[in-house]
Amino acid sequence: MTRRAGSIEGFGREGGLRFSLNEIPVPMVYATHRIIRDCNDSFAELFGYTRPDLIDRSFAVLYPKIADFIHTGKTWLEHLPGGRSYYDERIMMSVTGQRFWCQVTGKSFQHDDPFAHALYCFQRLNRPTTSPQLSLTERQRQILTLVSQGKTNARIADELDLSVRTVESHRARLMKITGCTNSAQLTSWFAHAPGPDS
């Protein structure tokens, strides 16, 4: 697999140039072992960088905390087998320290090592990172994010390495403190909760 001036070669059986990252109108990244090897201008601008600032740097620089980077890596390593896609939603951080929600979709091209060669697409979400009315724990925020993706208690438990009963307990607590009566209301609350500057 080779890389030349913002393009990726060798993903197709026929070989040769398949596309140029900068021709793609959404933030895209090509990475090896979670190191940014190439990205388009849209991706760099999303985080307030220029492309040269990000090339050959770890994705860790885009996370508010190193613990978030490590946790995401463990989850994706388990759920991103070669040749398949996976996505999640997480809080990331710009060069100025601003935090914002992103939906990240990735595809691996090496079955036995998901991070060896992978493409990622980033989409900024219009969702507050904090709410002045409620103070949620980090675990509650994780579970709320996965609930908003429509995932079942069993799937959430699997992804967070928790028991199903623990997830059920967290969901019940979230329902109580938000005043929601079902998952649809909880998801709507999460999407529309006022931000700190509202």
ABEGO torsion letter per residue (X at the ends): XBBBGGBBBGABAAEEBABBAAABABBBBBBBGGBBABBBAAAAAAAGBBAAAABGBBAAAABABAAAAAAAAAAAAAABBBGBBBBBBBBBBBAAGBBBBBBBBBBBABAABAAABBBBBBBBBBBBABBAABBBBAAAAAAAAAAAAGBBAAAAAAAAGBBAAAAAAAAAAAAAAAGBABAAAAAAAAAABBBAAX
